[in-house]
Amino acid sequence: AQTVTQSQPEMSVQEAETVTLSCTYDTSESDYYLFWYKQPPSRQMILVIRQEAYKQQNATENRFSVNFQKAAKSFSLKISDSQLGDAAMYFCAYDEIQGAQKLVFGQGTRLTINP
Amino acid sequence: KAGVTQTPRYLIKTRGQQVTLSCSPISGHRSVSWYQQTPGQGLQFLFEYFSETQRNKGNFPGRFSGRQFSNSRSEMNVSTLELGDSALYLCASSLLSGSTEAFFGQGTRLTVV
């Protein structure tokens, strides 16, 4: 079974600085999707960024970028120019390419932004 | 375009009762999946429905069931509630089954007393 591990329960960063959240996963599949979701206090999960495993290029969405290391099964999220609105729980997630949607989530990292 | 709507937002039930939660997906989306979020177990997949058919089911007891209607709206039911069923239940919709992007609702907070 696939597993996703986030080793940092909590992280904090100064506003305008850069922070990196770590995620490792385990799968025997060669093609799959990886995601970072953000869950603010409103509880609604919001997709931050998505990476397709067969694409070697790291995904980027504005201030958010990933470092995808397929051989190491590592998928870290870098947030540049951190803003107060970035404070939230961040979840790394895995999904297979084929078949029904079934996201496998990590335990989450609580990110605090210090003004 | 309206997002994913879950009702009710909050629910308090007594142990042994049953409960039904509702999820209306984004218009045009045919896949609805359900997740349970607890502090101890984190986010766990319950099941996914596509075109009124359950496509996948997580590792939950038979007390947890669901269905999907022809308009893609979905309900999940938990019978014989236990204290451990207290959780945030999240629904996600996507255009197609196995689609790459899932849009989540704000969840239903269920408390079992």
HADDOCK unambig.tbl for C-alpha pairs under 7 A between the chains (distance, minus, plus):
assign (segid A and resid 43 and name CA) (segid B and resid 106 and name CA) 5.74 0.50 0.50
assign (segid A and resid 44 and name CA) (segid B and resid 104 and name CA) 6.33 0.50 0.50
assign (segid A and resid 44 and name CA) (segid B and resid 105 and name CA) 5.94 0.50 0.50
assign (segid A and resid 44 and name CA) (segid B and resid 106 and name CA) 4.38 0.50 0.50
assign (segid A and resid 45 and name CA) (segid B and resid 104 and name CA) 5.63 0.50 0.50
assign (segid A and resid 97 and name CA) (segid B and resid 98 and name CA) 6.74 0.50 0.50
assign (segid A and resid 98 and name CA) (segid B and resid 98 and name CA) 6.30 0.50 0.50
assign (segid A and resid 99 and name CA) (segid B and resid 98 and name CA) 5.53 0.50 0.50
assign (segid A and resid 100 and name CA) (segid B and resid 48 and name CA) 6.89 0.50 0.50
assign (segid A and resid 100 and name CA) (segid B and resid 55 and name CA) 5.84 0.50 0.50
assign (segid A and resid 100 and name CA) (segid B and resid 56 and name CA) 6.16 0.50 0.50
assign (segid A and resid 100 and name CA) (segid B and resid 97 and name CA) 5.23 0.50 0.50
assign (segid A and resid 100 and name CA) (segid B and resid 98 and name CA) 4.66 0.50 0.50
assign (segid A and resid 101 and name CA) (segid B and resid 48 and name CA) 6.79 0.50 0.50
assign (segid A and resid 101 and name CA) (segid B and resid 97 and name CA) 5.86 0.50 0.50
assign (segid A and resid 101 and name CA) (segid B and resid 98 and name CA) 4.31 0.50 0.50
assign (segid A and resid 101 and name CA) (segid B and resid 99 and name CA) 6.85 0.50 0.50
assign (segid A and resid 102 and name CA) (segid B and resid 45 and name CA) 6.41 0.50 0.50
assign (segid A and resid 103 and name CA) (segid B and resid 45 and name CA) 6.80 0.50 0.50
assign (segid A and resid 105 and name CA) (segid B and resid 43 and name CA) 6.09 0.50 0.50
assign (segid A and resid 107 and name CA) (segid B and resid 42 and name CA) 5.70 0.50 0.50
